[in-house]
Amino acid sequence: QVQLVESGGGLVQAGGSLRLSCAASGRTFSLYVMGWFRRAPGKQREFVTAINWDDGTTYYADSVKGRFTISRDNAKNTVYLQMNSLKPEDTAVYYCVVSLGRFWTTPAKYQGYDYWGQGTQVTVSS
C-alpha cells in the first residue's frame, strides 16, 4: 500500500503561481512513476504531468508545457508541481498519482496508476 498526502492547492488570480506537493508513504521502495491528473467541473479527468522516479524523465500534457514543472525529492518521497502563468482553465481538482510499474505503459493512461490521492482544489480567477 502507498498513502498519498497532497497539499498546496488554493485560489489564485490568472497569471499567478501555485506549488502542489504530494508526499508518499508506505511501499515507497516500489515507486515507478509519480504524477498528477486533474478533473475540472463537468469534464473528464485529464493527465497533467508525470515523472519517472528512478531517472527523472518527465512527461507533460501539451496544455501545461512551458508553464508547469514537475520535480521530485527521492529522500522525502515527495513530488512537486510548480504551476506558473495559471489560467482560469487550469481550475480543477488535482490528484496525485503513483504507479508501481505493473500496469504503466504511457503517462496519460489513468489505468496505469495504482494509487490516487484525495485531491486538492486549484481555482484560478480571471
C-alpha positions, -999 to 999 in steps of 0.1 A, spaced: 0 0 0 10 36 -7 -5 65 10 -5 99 -7 -10 133 11 -14 163 -12 -11 199 -2 -7 234 -18 -40 240 -36 -59 272 -33 -72 303 -50 -50 324 -73 -55 351 -99 -48 344 -135 -11 347 -142 -2 337 -107 16 307 -94 10 278 -70 30 248 -59 15 215 -51 32 188 -31 24 151 -27 42 130 -1 41 93 -4 44 68 25 42 31 28 55 9 0 77 37 -14 106 14 -24 83 3 -53 77 37 -67 80 38 -105 62 69 -117 45 97 -98 24 124 -114 -7 145 -115 -41 143 -131 -69 169 -128 -106 170 -132 -124 202 -140 -162 206 -133 -182 187 -159 -151 173 -176 -133 140 -177 -101 135 -158 -70 148 -176 -34 139 -175 -12 168 -164 23 156 -158 44 127 -145 80 118 -136 100 86 -135 111 80 -100 144 65 -109 158 86 -138 137 117 -136 122 116 -171 93 140 -172 61 140 -192 37 169 -197 4 174 -213 5 199 -242 -18 223 -223 7 228 -195 41 226 -212 62 256 -205 41 266 -176 41 237 -152 72 219 -138 72 186 -120 101 176 -97 108 150 -71 127 146 -39 136 110 -36 148 113 0 114 127 11 93 105 -13 77 137 -24 67 151 -58 61 187 -65 41 205 -92 51 241 -98 24 259 -117 31 292 -132 12 315 -155 -20 300 -143 -51 303 -164 -88 300 -155 -90 268 -175 -65 253 -151 -92 253 -124 -97 217 -113 -92 192 -86 -57 180 -89 -49 144 -80 -15 130 -72 -10 95 -86 15 67 -82 24 38 -104 43 8 -91 51 -1 -127 28 -32 -131 3 -16 -155 20 16 -166 25 20 -204 21 56 -212 19 85 -188 -16 97 -199 -34 64 -193 -50 66 -159 -53 28 -157 -16 26 -153 -16 42 -119 -21 22 -87 -28 48 -61 -46 82 -62 -45 110 -36 -77 126 -22 -73 156 -45 -66 193 -39 -86 221 -53 -70 247 -75 -91 277 -85 -78 303 -109 -99 335 -111 -99 357 -142 
